[in-house]
Amino acid sequence: MLNFTLDLFKADENGIGITTFGGTDSIANAVLAYKLKYLAWGITKPNIVGSSNSHVALNRACWYYNIELWLVPYKNFKLNLKGI
């Protein structure tokens, strides 16, 4: 599966990937990748803006990796950006 995906995105010989078994692992790995990318850019305190009804794994991953999480209130299928 990884080789297929690497070929699909035309990755060179340095291309890498990871597979996970569920939503929690996938979200935690995405948050960690986000943090590592921003640390490489010199951003030491990244943050994530998410919906107040987002998967609980987002909260957990941000806590584990010390990333500030801003939750936007969600009601009636609408996000209230003034609520940040």
TAKA-V30227 format. One record per pair of residues at least 24 apart in sequence whose ideal C-beta (glycine too) atoms are under 6 Angstrom apart, sorted by the first residue. I is the first residue (numbers start at 1). GAP is how many residues later the second one is. D is the distance in Angstrom with one decimal. If there is no record, write none. Layout:
# TAKA-V30227
i=I gap=GAP d=D
i=I gap=GAP d=D
This chain:
# TAKA-V30227
i=24 gap=33 d=4.1
i=27 gap=28 d=5.9
i=27 gap=30 d=4.1
i=27 gap=31 d=5.7
i=27 gap=34 d=5.8
i=28 gap=33 d=4.3
i=31 gap=30 d=3.9
i=31 gap=34 d=5.9
i=32 gap=33 d=5.8
i=35 gap=30 d=5.0
i=35 gap=32 d=5.8
